[in-house]
């Protein structure tokens, strides 16, 4: 009987244990946050962001899903736990007026094994949610010219009342004497003056960093950097006009007051810049010659030198010819000074187009074959061999080459090549003769070519190189790109 009772008790225990395992704790995990809602404001710069749970949590699962970000960056900080509440304190104090976002995304796990998915996004501020302050206006304006005797040097107007100490500390302005700060309009306007006179014809630069704070502690929205120029003259040096100039003729005695012995090739640069031209510049005031010689910059590069023609004019003489059919941008630096030392201020920019044309092959023919008019890359020219397996090629150029320029003519002859192409076992060929019949017509004779056999053509590859190192006319015009023509020798 006792054995039977013991067995019954054991069965009951097993049943109760199985029944208890069948029940799973599905109660949700209680969670509250600080900040508790969108656009809430933490009261202090070091206020923690907090999560409070109604049960003990697996702490690493909570920290893994916890993120705080500011515009453009994640906020680094430290976690501390107080019972069931975790505090997140940023390494750097919260910035007033900056929008932060608390993001909880993932699953958290309680100590009792419950798992709870969380997805929350709460934007918040610290101290204040007002807009960041900015400089709404300033005087003098950027690059403005001011007199040296004015009592007020710089005036800054802000969008919000500013903290005086941080704003004065964030200002950088190198001036003579001591800075004198005067605040107006309930600390929204700052006027800076000095007890000394400013230097004439001097560029002064001022800057304000984002360390300047509003009275609520919000940082300046961005950094500022501007400049102004002092003078005893209200007129800055400037460029009146730019024209292409033809160089002086050897036997000319004609001189002008403005361009000396140079002569304008056009009314302005928009009408084109050609072979052997210089760039004439007329100013409203006399430039400082050394400053002028350093003032030029070209894109693409066009090296050269500056020659003074008159008190108000100069010519930029390129040391090489411009590239054909190319758009150039000329920049005269704003640091150019007049003879009194006053800077021009803004850069002067002029674009112009080189009207030097590219060379072209206007026609290509073989003495006993077809001809091509303005041949294109990959064209095929059919021809027949003459006596002695010789072929004569007539190459006409779109631009003439000076008959006295023997070096250019000779260079062009040896840059042109004719090579066996197909089939692969064709014998080498050689240049037999070269003759410039006219300034734009070259006749080349090649020997060693093979005639077609049983209706099977023979192919040769003619290369006329282009680019700046290719075939040219000696006056900066050249083929734009390589030209390859295939000669088909037929029966």
Secondary structure, DSSP 8 states (H G I E B T S, - for coil): -HHHHHHHHHHHHHHHHHHHHT--------EEEES-STTEEESSTT--EEEEESS-B-HHHHHHTEEEEETTEE--EEEEEETTEEEEEESS---BT--EEEEEEEEEEBTTS-EEEEEEEEEEEES--S----EEEEES-TTEEEETT-SEEEEEEESS-B-HHHHHHHEEE--SS-EEEEEETTTTEEEEEESS---TT-EEEEEE-TT-BBTTSBB-SS-EEEEEEEES-S----EEEEEEEE---TT----BTTTBT-EESSSSGGG-B-TTEEEEEEESS-B-HHHHHT-EEEES---EEEEEEETTEEEEEESS---TT-EEEEEE-TT-BBTTS-B--S-EEEEEEB----B-EEEEEETTS-EEES--TT-EEEE--BTTTEEEEEEEESS---TT-HHHHHHHHHH-EEEEEESTT----EEEEEEEEETTEEEEEEE-----BTTB-EEEEEEE--STTSSB-SSS-BBSS-EEEEEEE--
